[in-house]
Amino acid sequence: MPGPVAALVAGAILALVGWAAWTLSGGFTAERAKPETPFQRGLNALLRGDREEALRAFAITVKEDSDNIDAYIHLGNLLREQGEVEKAHRLHRELTVRPGLTGTQQRSARESLILDLIALDRPTHAVEEGLRLRDADRKDPGALKVLLQALEAAKEWERAIEIYSELARLNGEHSGGSLARYRAAIGESLLREGRTDEAKKHLKEALRLERNQPGALLRLGDIYYARARAERAVVLWKGLAAAHPDKAHLVLDRLESAYFERGRFGEMGVIYEELLSRSPRDVRILVALARMHVKKGDLAEASRVLAEALEIEPDSLAARLLLVNVYRRRGELSRALDEMETLLRSLDGKERFACATCGTAADEYWTRCPACFAWAAEA
């Protein structure tokens, strides 16, 4: 094929390929992207966590399209979250008797209604609704979850355990660990209410299901200690530290108090060394060890241990506070003042625990958040 002709053909082929690609990608027939509807905007806002924008978008949606049931359900849930529980309850209640809902929409509306009743502090009615929803489909995990919430709000713990076990089986969980943790959480809840004997029963059952359940070991130890059975409490607390080194810091103050009151504070050094052998870089244990040396008057050893702690975690507030005290006791005031420069934003080194779900802070560790019932993160 002559050169000019070959070039012409090659050019034609390239043009044809380009045209085909453009046509297949849409070409003249490509439609412009449709504008985002208020409902889509609301869903996207929910995904971003922007509750305010979602609320506005769903409110516009139901105003423009009164048949958008899903928007009504979302709108009610957002109203409840913002404290307008009566409005949410009225909206969801009307949806449950509205004709034309799909099975999924009917279930969602009823689940939301149960959550409204819980928020309105009407747990008995919430349980009744929850049981009806569960009976409609005993294999629906959503119905079991919301019934469980209702039973917890009503403090019907034995029935709650039954539903929790049923839900675990439905989810394919066959080990006792999950139920043990739930039993321990119930024990904690009862303990906060002052119902110690009932709490003890659940905590013991948790340990029967899982011998080293951390929450149960901690709280059962607290009960024994309050009842002047310090020896038994120490066994449980030391068992917690041995089985769960990551949670050993929870029992440090408890063990110190128990040993000090029994005139055996000197033995704490051995316990700290045992704990450090399992968790050598746990700054909380190092600080506790240093604190013990301070109480014994061994300031040089306390300084050495604190230096080790700060090498691991330079921002440890507790370590620096204790170091300031050590310098003060040793008469090294300039060094104490230097350390104080890093502590201007806080006055104590007490550890705080914050719920990862709702942000509620507490001085105590709890298996479940007392405010929103979210589980504490497992290390």
C-alpha positions in Angstrom: 0.0 0.0 0.0 1.5 3.4 -1.0 2.6 5.6 1.8 0.0 8.4 1.5 -2.8 5.9 1.2 -1.6 3.9 4.2 -1.4 7.1 6.3 -4.9 8.0 5.2 -6.3 4.6 6.2 -4.5 4.7 9.5 -6.0 8.1 10.2 -9.4 6.9 9.3 -9.1 3.9 11.6 -8.0 6.1 14.5 -10.9 8.4 13.9 -13.3 5.5 13.8 -11.9 4.1 17.1 -12.2 7.5 18.8 -15.8 7.9 17.6 -16.7 4.4 18.8 -15.2 5.1 22.2 -17.0 8.4 22.5 -20.3 6.8 21.4 -20.0 3.9 23.9 -19.3 6.3 26.7 -22.5 8.2 26.0 -21.8 10.5 23.1 -24.8 12.4 22.0 -27.2 10.3 24.1 -25.5 10.9 27.5 -28.0 12.3 30.0 -27.0 15.1 32.3 -26.6 14.0 35.9 -29.8 14.4 37.8 -29.8 16.9 40.6 -29.6 15.5 44.1 -33.1 15.1 45.7 -33.7 16.3 49.3 -34.1 12.6 50.3 -30.7 11.7 48.8 -29.2 14.7 50.5 -30.6 13.6 53.8 -29.2 10.1 53.4 -25.8 11.5 52.4 -25.9 13.8 55.4 -26.6 10.8 57.7 -23.6 9.0 56.3 -21.5 12.0 57.0 -22.9 12.2 60.6 -24.4 15.7 59.9 -27.7 15.3 61.8 -28.8 18.9 61.4 -28.5 18.8 57.6 -30.2 15.4 57.5 -33.1 16.7 59.6 -33.6 19.7 57.3 -33.4 17.5 54.2 -36.0 14.9 55.4 -38.3 17.7 56.6 -38.3 19.1 53.0 -38.8 15.6 51.6 -42.0 14.8 53.5 -43.3 18.3 52.7 -42.8 17.7 49.0 -43.6 14.0 49.0 -46.0 12.8 51.7 -45.7 9.2 50.5 -42.0 8.9 51.3 -42.3 6.6 54.3 -38.6 6.1 54.8 -38.1 9.9 55.1 -40.8 10.0 57.8 -39.0 7.2 59.7 -35.6 9.0 59.5 -37.2 12.3 60.4 -38.8 10.8 63.6 -35.5 9.2 64.6 -33.7 12.4 64.3 -36.3 14.3 66.2 -36.0 11.8 69.0 -32.2 12.2 69.0 -32.6 15.9 69.4 -34.9 15.5 72.4 -38.3 16.1 70.6 -39.5 12.7 71.7 -43.2 13.5 71.8 -43.1 14.6 68.1 -41.1 11.5 67.1 -43.5 9.2 69.0 -46.6 10.8 67.4 -45.0 10.6 63.9 -44.0 6.9 64.3 -47.3 5.9 65.9 -49.2 7.4 62.9 -47.0 5.5 60.5 -47.7 2.1 62.2 -51.4 2.4 61.3 -50.9 4.0 57.9 -52.0 1.7 55.0 -49.7 0.8 52.2 -46.4 0.3 54.1 -44.1 -2.5 53.0 -43.2 -5.1 55.5 -39.8 -3.6 55.9 -41.2 -0.1 56.5 -43.8 -1.4 59.0 -41.0 -3.1 61.0 -38.8 0.0 60.9 -41.6 2.2 62.0 -42.4 -0.1 64.9 -38.8 -0.4 66.0 -38.6 3.4 66.0 -41.8 3.5 68.0 -40.3 1.2 70.7 -37.2 3.5 70.9 -39.5 6.4 71.3 -41.3 4.7 74.2 -38.0 4.0 75.9 -37.0 7.7 75.5 -40.3 8.7 77.0 -39.6 6.5 80.1 -42.4 4.1 79.3 -40.4 0.9 79.4 -43.4 -1.3 80.1 -45.2 -0.2 77.0 -41.9 -0.5 75.1 -41.6 -4.2 76.2 -45.2 -4.9 75.1 -44.6 -3.4 71.7 -41.3 -5.2 71.5 -42.8 -8.6 72.3 -45.5 -8.1 69.6 -42.8 -7.2 67.0 -40.7 -10.2 68.0 -43.6 -12.6 67.8 -44.3 -11.4 64.2 -40.9 -12.7 63.2 -38.8 -14.6 65.7 -35.8 -14.7 63.3 -35.6 -11.0 62.9 -32.5 -9.7 64.7 -33.7 -6.1 64.5 -36.8 -7.0 66.5 -34.7 -8.9 69.1 -32.3 -6.0 69.5 -35.0 -3.4 70.1 -36.8 -5.8 72.5 -33.6 -6.2 74.4 -33.2 -2.5 74.8 -36.8 -2.3 76.1 -36.2 -5.0 78.6 -33.0 -3.3 79.8 -34.9 -0.1 80.2 -37.5 -1.9 82.2 -34.7 -3.6 84.3 -36.2 -7.0 83.5 -32.8 -8.6 83.6 -33.7 -12.3 83.5 -35.9 -11.8 80.4 -33.2 -9.7 78.9 -30.7 -12.5 79.3 -33.1 -14.9 77.5 -33.4 -12.4 74.5 -29.6 -11.8 74.5 -29.0 -15.5 74.3 -31.6 -15.9 71.6 -29.9 -13.1 69.6 -26.5 -14.6 70.1 -27.7 -18.0 68.8 -29.3 -16.2 65.8 -26.0 -14.6 65.1 -24.1 -17.9 65.3 -22.4 -17.1 68.6 -22.1 -20.3 70.6 -19.4 -19.5 73.2 -20.2 -18.4 76.7 -17.9 -15.4 76.6 -20.4 -13.0 75.1 -23.1 -14.0 77.6 -20.5 -13.8 80.5 -19.8 -10.2 79.5 -23.5 -9.4 79.4 -24.0 -11.0 82.9 -21.1 -8.9 84.2 -22.6 -5.7 82.7 -25.9 -6.5 84.4 -24.1 -7.0 87.7 -22.4 -3.6 87.3 -25.7 -2.0 86.6 -27.3 -3.5 89.7 -24.3 -2.6 91.8 -24.7 1.1 90.8 -28.3 0.9 92.0 -27.1 -0.5 95.4 -28.7 -3.9 94.7 -25.5 -5.8 95.8 -26.9 -9.2 96.4 -28.5 -9.4 93.0 -25.4 -8.0 91.5 -23.3 -10.7 93.2 -25.4 -13.4 91.7 -24.9 -12.2 88.1 -21.2 -11.6 88.6 -20.7 -15.1 89.9 -22.7 -16.5 87.0 -20.5 -14.5 84.6 -17.4 -16.2 86.2 -19.0 -19.6 85.9 -19.5 -19.0 82.1 -16.0 -17.5 81.8 -13.6 -17.9 84.7 -11.5 -14.8 83.9 -14.2 -12.4 82.9 -12.6 -9.0 83.8 -15.6 -7.0 84.7 -16.9 -9.8 87.0 -13.5 -10.2 88.7 -13.2 -6.5 89.3 -16.7 -5.9 90.7 -17.0 -9.1 92.7 -13.7 -8.1 94.3 -15.3 -4.8 95.2 -18.2 -6.5 96.8 -16.0 -8.8 98.9 -13.8 -5.9 100.0 -16.8 -3.8 101.1 -17.9 -6.8 103.2 -14.5 -7.0 105.0 -13.4 -10.0 103.0 -10.2 -8.4 101.7 -8.3 -11.7 101.2 -10.9 -12.9 98.8 -11.0 -9.5 97.0 -7.2 -9.5 96.6 -7.4 -13.0 95.0 -9.9 -11.8 92.5 -8.1 -8.6 91.7 -4.7 -10.3 91.3 -6.5 -12.9 89.1 -7.7 -10.0 86.9 -4.2 -8.5 86.6 -2.7 -11.9 85.7 -5.3 -12.9 83.1 -5.7 -9.4 81.6 -2.4 -7.5 81.9 -3.9 -4.7 79.8 -6.4 -4.0 82.6 -4.0 -4.4 85.5 -4.1 -0.7 86.1 -7.7 -1.0 87.2 -6.8 -2.9 90.4 -3.6 -1.0 91.4 -5.3 1.5 93.8 -7.5 -1.3 95.1 -4.6 -3.6 95.9 -2.6 -0.8 97.5 -5.5 0.0 99.8 -6.1 -3.6 100.7 -2.4 -4.3 101.5 -2.0 -1.0 103.4 -4.9 -1.5 105.6 -3.7 -5.0 106.5 -0.2 -3.7 107.3 1.4 -5.5 104.3 2.1 -2.6 102.0 5.7 -3.7 101.6 4.4 -6.7 99.6 3.2 -4.4 96.8 6.7 -4.1 95.4 6.6 -7.8 94.6 3.2 -7.5 93.0 4.3 -4.6 90.8 7.3 -6.5 89.7 5.1 -9.4 88.7 2.8 -7.1 86.8 5.8 -5.4 85.0 7.1 -8.8 84.0 3.9 -9.3 82.0 3.6 -5.6 80.8 7.1 -4.0 81.0 6.0 -0.9 79.2 2.8 -0.2 81.1 3.5 3.3 82.4 0.6 3.1 84.9 2.2 0.3 86.7 5.6 2.1 86.7 3.9 5.2 88.2 2.3 3.0 90.9 5.6 1.4 91.7 7.2 4.9 92.0 4.4 6.1 94.2 5.1 3.1 96.5 8.8 4.1 96.7 7.8 7.6 97.6 5.6 6.4 100.5 8.5 4.3 101.7 10.9 7.3 101.5 13.1 5.9 98.7 13.1 9.0 96.6 16.1 7.9 94.5 14.4 4.7 93.4 11.2 6.6 92.7 13.1 9.0 90.4 14.7 6.1 88.6 11.3 4.4 88.0 9.7 7.7 86.9 12.5 8.4 84.4 11.8 4.9 82.9 8.1 5.7 82.7 8.7 9.1 81.0 11.1 7.5 78.5 8.3 5.3 77.4 5.6 7.9 77.6 7.0 11.5 77.8 3.4 13.0 78.0 2.4 11.0 81.0 0.7 13.5 83.3 0.7 11.2 86.3 4.4 10.5 86.0 5.3 14.2 85.8 3.1 15.1 88.7 4.7 12.5 90.9 8.1 13.6 89.7 7.4 17.2 90.8 6.5 15.8 94.2 9.8 13.8 94.3 11.9 16.9 93.4 10.1 18.9 96.0 10.8 16.3 98.7 14.4 16.3 97.7 14.7 20.0 97.9 15.3 20.4 94.1 12.9 23.2 93.7 14.2 24.5 90.3 13.7 21.1 88.8 10.3 20.9 90.3 9.4 24.2 88.7 10.7 23.0 85.4 8.4 20.0 85.5 5.5 22.2 86.5 5.7 24.1 83.2 4.4 21.0 81.4 1.4 20.6 83.8 -0.3 24.0 83.5 -3.4 22.6 81.9 -4.2 20.0 84.6 -4.2 19.7 88.4 -4.3 15.9 88.9 -3.3 12.7 87.2 -6.3 10.6 87.9 -7.2 8.5 84.9 -10.5 9.2 83.2 -12.5 6.9 81.0 -14.5 8.2 78.1 -17.2 6.3 76.1 -16.1 6.0 72.5 -19.8 6.2 71.4 -21.4 9.1 73.3 -18.3 10.7 74.9 -19.5 10.5 78.5 -16.5 10.6 80.9 -16.3 8.8 84.2 -13.7 8.2 86.9 -14.5 4.5 86.8 -14.2 1.8 84.2 -17.5 0.2 83.3 -18.1 -2.8 81.0 -21.0 -0.8 79.4 -21.4 3.0 79.3 -23.9 4.0 82.1 -25.3 6.7 79.8 -25.7 5.0 76.4 -25.1 1.3 77.2 -22.3 1.1 74.5 -19.8 -1.6 75.2 -16.3 -0.6 76.3 -13.7 -1.3 73.6 -11.9 -4.6 74.1 -8.1 -4.3 74.1 
